[in-house]
Amino acid sequence: MKTGWRRHGSPKADGPAQASSTVGIPGARVAGIGLVLVLLAAALGIGSPALAHTAERAFVLLMPTDFYIAGGVLVVALSFLLIAAVPAANLRAVDAIGRPLGSFPEALGTATSLVGFLVMVWLIFAGYLGTQDPLANPLPLVVWTLFWVGLVVAHVLFGNLWSALNPWRGVHAVLSKVPGLRNRLAQPPLYYPKRLGYWPAVASFLAFAWFELIYPAPQNPAILAEAVGLYFALNLIATLLFGPAAWLRYGEAFSVFFRMVAWLSPLNGRPGSSIVATVPTLGLLHVRPLPLGGMAFVLLALSSVSFDGLSKTYWWLALIGVNPLEFPGRSAVVLPNTLGLLAAFAALLGCYVTAVWLGLRLSGERAGLSERLGGYVVSIVPIALGYHIAHYLTVFLVDAQYAAIALSDPFGLGWDLFGLSHAHVTTSFLTNFGPVRLIWFSQVTVIVLAHVAAVCVAHFIAIRQASRRRDAIVSQVPLTILMVGYTQFGLWLLSTATAG
């Protein structure tokens, strides 16, 4: 089978080709349950930034793509058998690993939040006043590359940085000291209704996913500046009404998303709390069962990035009647991709609920379905983050270079703040066999390890909740089958022919 790199058209807008790229292997075949999941997800959808790719070079791998996919699936399946053989006492010992490292001062969190606010304001001005070229204006590059890809990886490594960087906490702290507002903000004017749960964050994240993946011009600097400013203003009002503790925990989409990512980190903590060093992904075992809104948020995060890949495949484009070699632009596929994004979320939700329900029926456990749904869903978090990193890897490697150059001259006035005026963006690592193979192996490894981690976390949770070890193992069979199938689906997405 062949793998090649394709120059990525602007992943957020119609227009000329942009220098981000993806590595793919055309002609991969998928069989069994993976194909069933692919067809189900494709028929119901999943959205993404897409657009016109032109293949420039191809490389021949040492083994057929099917072998790579089968190997990844086998690793995930065997991990279930191995973890099932580990004595429960040993699993409980691992569960207790952790070492306190001290606390993160609340005052420092306020200061870093104010810095985040100033950076946001500066970027909004750059979006309005700077060049409208999305590869030269820092706002689109910071939002879609450094924030949405780089900061996600930073959270996996260093914990919940967004709790200290988000712009609302610091602004709320400053306004709380203003004499006319001090008494009004000492206690939140409104009580956050418990029935709302995570649903405001779900709605916000869905709107964000639609804007990133489907809206015709999300990379337009002026439009993006308006979107960022509006999002900040709406969440500031909510923060003032409900208080930062409640709203940033349940209502603000990125606070929920980055806290979810930080569960995978070896460092867990936030401003005003102690920081604990632990084994990566072990933080997932200390998360209480999520309500239905929290479950929906996790599944939406996975389904949206999965559709981001699926919506560019020849299979999907043929399904919606688009010739991939004559892609008409994002504005022409807004409706089918919108329906696809919603249906993809519904498909994954249905598969997950069915797998957990079947597990309860097979094991004979009498626990409530909603409790198990909220408990096991945290095991999906590694899969969501694995896809996120693998999917955006090549885009990040190229666009991070554009971001550094744009930040050196944010307003297009000829500044050279970082001495990068003569720097040139390179994509040569995407045209040589060695780097391309390394990128492909890295993407495959991230996806497979993410699914192995998910299988292990789900088994840990089952051991802790089930009354008998046999019941714990049996209850995990349907969920493990779903994860194995999703592994096959993810590797197929990496290897199949795409346009965009």
N, C-alpha and C positions, 0 to 999 in steps of 0.2 A: 504494500500500500504506500501511497505517497503522502508526504506532509509538506506543506508550504506555508509561506507567510503571505498575507494579503494586506495591502495598505488599507487602513481603516478610514472610511469616509467619516466625516464629522459624526461622532457617536451621539450627538445631541441635536443636530440640526441638518436641514437640507443644505446642499451646497457642494463646493469642491472638496476633493479628498483631503483628509487630515492625516498627519503622520502619527497615527497610532495604529497598532497592528494586532492581529491575532494569529495564533499558530493553529493549524487544523490539519486533519488527515482525511481527504475526501474518500468516499466510497466505503466507509465502515458499515458493517452489517450487524444488526442487533437481533438477538433471538430470545425466546423464552419470555420470562416475566419482565425483563427489561424492556422488550419491545412492546409488551402490553402497556406498561407504564408510559412509555414514550407516546404511544398512540393516544392513550387517555389524556395525558397532559397536553399533547398537541391539539387534540380535538377540542379541548376545553380552554387552551391557550396559556400563555405566559409572556410578558412584554419586554422590550429592550430597545436600546438605542441602536440604530442600525444603519448602514446605508450602502454605499457603493464600494465594493471591493474589487481590486484587480489583482489576480494572481501574478506574481512576478518571478517566482522561482519555486521549484519543487525538489524535495529530497526523498530518498528511498530509505525507509527504516529497515532494521535488520530482521524484524519479525512482522507478520501481518497484524494490523490493528486489532483484529478479533482476539489475538493472543494476549495483547496488553489488557483489553477489557476483561477477558476471562480471568487473567491473573489477578486483576484488582478485585473482581467479584469473589474469587476464591479466598483471597486474604481476609475479606470482610466476613465471609461465611465461617472460615476456620477460627476467626477471633471469637465468634460466639461459642463455638465448641470448647475453646481453650478457657475462656472466662467462666463457662459453666462448670468446668472441672476444678476451679479454685475453691478451697474450703471457705465457707461463709465467714469463719472467724478471721481469716486473713483479709477478706474484703473489708470487714468492719475495722480492722487495724489500719488499713490504708485510709479509710474514711476519716480517721481521727488525726491525720497528719496536718500539721500547721504550726507556724512559729510567729508570734507577735513581733513586729518590728518597730512599734511606736505609733504615734498618732500624727495625723495631718492637721495642722492648726487651722481653725475656722477662719482666722484673719487672713492667712495666706491664701485660702480658697477665695475669699472676697477680692483680694488684690489681683489674683490671676483671672478671675471672672471679669473684672474691669478692664484688664488688658485685652481679653477676648472681645469685649464690647468695642473698644477703640479700634482693634484690628478689623472688626466687622464693618464699622462705620467707614473706615479708610477704604476698604474694598468696595463698599457701595458707591462711594464717590468715584473710585477708579472705574467702576462699571458705567457710571453716567458720563464722566468727563474724559476718560481715556479713549484710546482707539477702540473701534467696534469690531476689530479683528479678534475672534475668540482665541486665536493662538498667540496673540500679543497682549491682550488685556488680562491682568492677573486674576480678575474675579472668576471667570469660568474655570480657569485652570486650578485655582485654589479650591473652589467648591467641588468640582467633579474629579479632581485628581488628588490633591493633598488632603482634603477633608474626607471625601467619600471613599478613598482607597487608603491613603497613607495613615490617616488618623485611626482607621479601623485596625490596621496592623499594629499601630502603637498601643492600642487598647489591649490587644491580645498579649502584648509583651509586658506592659507596664500598669495595667489596671485601668480603673475608671477615671481617665484624665478629663473627660467632658464634664464631670461633676465640679471640677475646678475651673474649667475653661468656658463653660456656657455663659453667655452674656447677661442672663436674667438675674442670676443670684447676686452679682455685684451691684447691678442697677437697683434692685429691690433693697439691698442693704443701705445704699446711699439715700434713696428716697425715704427710707424709714427713719433717717436722722433729720429730715427736714421738719422744722417746728410744726408747720400746718398739717403734715401728713403722719407725724410720729404716732399720735394716738390712734389714728385710723388704721395704720398698718401694723400696730403692735400685735393685734389679733386679726386674722383674715376676715374681711367683711362678710364673706360667704363660706359656708361649710361645703366641702367637696362631697357630693352625693356618692355614697358607697356603690350604688347601682351603676354609676358611670364606669367604674373600674378603669380598665385600660382602653376602653372604646374610643375616647378622643384621640389617643395616640395611634390607634389602628386607622382611624379616618385620616389623620394627618400624614401617616406614612404611606397610605394608599394614594393620597393626593401627590405626595412627593414622587412616588414611583411612577405615577402617570405623567407627571411633568418631566421627569428624567427620561423615561423610556418612550413616550408616545407623543407628547406635545411637539409640534413641528420645529420650534426654535429655542430650546432651553439653554443653548450656549450663547445666545445673543446677549452681550454684556448689559445693555440697558434693560432688557426684559428680565434678566436674572437679578439685576440690582433691585428692581421693583418687587420681585418675588421674595428675595431675602429680607428686604425692608418690611414687607407686609407680614411675613412669617414672624419676624421679631416682634412687631407691634402687637399682633394678635396674642402671642404667647406672653408678652409683658403684661397685657391687660389681664389675662387669665392668672398670671402669677400674683398680681396685685390683689385680685379678687379672692383667690383661694389660698394664697400663701405659697412660697416656693417649695416647702416640704411636700405638700400634697400634689401640686400641679407638675413639678419636675419629676415626681415619682410615677405618676400615672398618666398625665395628659400630654406632655411634650414628647414628640415622637423620638427625637434624637437622644434625649436623656434616657428613655426606655431602651432604645436600640443599643447605645453604647454601654449601658449597665449590663445588658444581656451579653455583649461581647466580652466585657470585663470578667464575667463568670468563668471564662476560659483561661484567664491570666494567672500566673503564679503569684501575683500581687493583688490582694483584694482590700479595698478601703476607699474612703472618700473624705472630703473635708469634715473635720469634727469627729472622726471615728478612727479607730485603730487600724493599722495596716497589718495584714497577716500574709506571710509567705507560705505557700503551699505547693502541691504538685499541680502542674497545668491541667485544667478542666475539672479539678477536684472541687472548685467553687460551685459547680453545678449541683453537687450533692447536698449543699447547704441552702439551696433555694426552696422555699416553701411551695407547695402546689399552687400553680397559678390559676386565677379565675379564668372563665371562658374567654374574656377579652385578652388576657395575657397569652393564652394558648393561640388565639387567632393572630396576635402580633407576630409570634415566632414563626408560624406557618406562612404568614404573608411575606416575611423577610426572605424565606427560602423560595417561595413560589415566584416572587418578582424577579429575583436574580436568575432563576432557572429559565423563566420566560425570556429574559434578556438574551440568553443564548439561543433558545428555541425559535424566537421570532425572526432570526436571521438565517435559519436553515432553509435549504431548498425545499425541504418537505413542507414546512409551514407556509412559505411563500406560494408554493403550488396549491396548497389547500385553500388559500384566500384568493387565488386567481391572479397572482403577480409573477411575471417573468423575472427571475433573479438576475438575468443579464441585462434587463432594461428596467431597473428599479426606478419607479416614478417619484420617489421622495417620501418623506414621512407624512406629509400632509395628505397623501393619497390613501394611507392605511390607518388613519386615526381610529375610525370606527371598528374595523375588524381586530386591531390590536388592543383597543380598549376592552372589547368583549373577551378577547383572549386572555388579557391580564386578569380580569374578574373570574373567568372560568377556570383558569389555572389555579387560582387560590381555592376555588370551590372544589376542584379535583383533588388537590393535596389534602384539603380539610376532610373530604369524604374518605380518602384512603387511610388517613391517620386514625380517624374515629373508628372506622371499620376494623383496623388492625388491633386497636386497644380493646374494642368490644369483643372481638373474637378471642383475644388472649384471656379476658375474664371468663368467657364461656368455657374455654378449654380447661382452664385451671380450676374452675368451680369456685373461685373467690366470690364473695358476696359484697365486696366493697362497691361503693357508688361509682358509676361510670364517670361522672364529672370530676370526681377526685382523682381518679387514675389518669384522665385526660390531662388535667393540670399538672400532675406529677411527672408523667413520662415525657411531656413535651419539651422539657429542658434538654433531653437527650438529642433533640433535633438541632439545637443551637450549634454544635460543632459542624454539622453538615451545612447549615446555612452559611457559616463563616468560611468553611472550606471552599464552597462554590464561589463565594464573594471574592476571595483572594485569587483563586485560580482563574476566574473569569476576567478579572481586571488586570492581571499581571502584566501582559504585554502593553496594554494601554498606559499603565502607570510608568513602565520603563521609558517610554517615549515622551509622554506628556509631562512628566516630572521635569524633564529638561526644558521644555517650553515654559513651565511655571517658574523655574529659577531665573530664566532670562527675562520674563515678563515682570517679575518682582524687582528686578534690577532697574527697570524703567517703567514704573507702574502707570504713569499718565501719558506715556509716549512723548515726553518732552526732551528726550536725548540724555536723560540721567543715566548714570552707570554706578549705582549704589554698591554693587558687589563685584565690579570689575569684569562683567560678562558681556560687554558690548561687542566683542569679537568672537563670542562663543557660537558654535553651530550645533544644532540638534543632529544627533547621529542615530541612524537605524541600521548601521552596518551589522550589528549583532543579530539582526533578524534576516540577514541574507547569507549567513554562513552556517554550514551544517552543525558544527560543534555547539554554538550558542542556541540554535533552534532546538537541537536535541535536548540540551540542558533545560530549556524552558518547558518543553513538552514533558520531560520526566518530572520536573518540579510540579507542574500542574496536576499530573496524574498522582504523584505522591501526596500532595495536599488533599486531594479528594478522597483517596483511599484511607489515609490516616484519619481524616475527619469522620468517615463512616465507622472505622474501627473504634474511635473514641466514643462515638454515639452508641454503638453496641455495648461497650463496656459500661458506660454511664447508665444506660437503661437497665442493665443487669444488676448493677449496684442498687439502684432504686427498687427493683423488684425484690431483691433479697431482703431489703430493709422493710418492705411493706407486706410481703406475703407471709402467711403463717407457716408454710412448709417450703423447703428448698425445691422440691419437685414442682410445686405450684408456681414458684418464681420462674423456673426454667421454662415450663410449658407456656406460661403467660407471655413469654417473650418471643415465641416462635413466629407469630404473625407479624409483629413489629420488626423482627430481624429480617423476615422475607421482604418487607417493604423497604428496609434500608439496603438490602442486597440489590433489589431491583433499582433503587434510586442511584446506587453506585454505578450500575450498568448504564443507566440513563445519562448520568453526568459524564461518564467517559465517552459515551457516544456523542454528546454535545461537543466535547473537545475535538473529536476526530472527524465529524461529518462535514461535508461541504457546506459553506455558508456564503451569503452575500451581505454586503454592508460594511 
